[in-house]
Amino acid sequence: MGAVDQELTQDQAIRVLLACRELFIDEELQENLAGLDAQCGGVMASWQPPWVEEGIEEMNFDEKMLRQKPVEIWVADFERVLQKLSRAA
């Protein structure tokens, strides 16, 4: 994402969000990420995901619904918070 500094297409952004949703189902990953986040000052915990403004909680979305949303902006926002977390680690 950021290393290449190019904008994602809608299809690419949808695939990124769906893949992240699948990853975050893993409880061990959630625990590890929460531990890292706590060590880094709560970067992720203080982040307001852009899809929440659309009334979507906990990455509860599917491909059909995502085609109607500004997913490219969502992924860019998600990337920024992950970069911030990475810098703080």
C-alpha positions, 0 to 999 in steps of 0.5 A, spaced: 500 500 500 504 505 502 510 503 500 508 503 492 504 510 493 499 508 488 492 509 489 488 502 489 482 501 484 476 499 487 477 492 486 483 492 490 481 496 496 475 491 496 480 485 497 484 489 502 478 490 506 475 483 506 482 480 507 483 484 513 476 482 516 478 475 515 484 476 519 481 480 524 477 474 526 483 470 529 482 471 536 490 470 537 491 476 532 486 480 536 490 479 542 497 480 539 494 487 536 491 489 542 497 488 546 502 491 541 497 497 541 497 498 548 504 498 548 504 504 543 499 508 546 493 506 544 493 508 536 488 503 534 484 503 540 483 511 539 482 510 531 475 511 529 474 507 523 471 510 517 466 505 516 463 506 523 460 513 520 456 509 515 453 505 521 457 499 519 460 496 526 466 491 526 468 490 519 461 487 518 461 488 510 461 484 504 463 485 497 456 487 494 455 492 500 462 495 499 461 496 491 457 502 494 462 505 499 468 509 498 472 503 500 479 507 497 478 512 502 477 507 507 483 503 506 487 509 505 485 511 512 486 504 515 493 504 512 495 511 515 493 508 522 497 502 521 503 506 519 502 510 525 502 504 529 508 501 526 512 507 527 510 507 535 512 500 535 
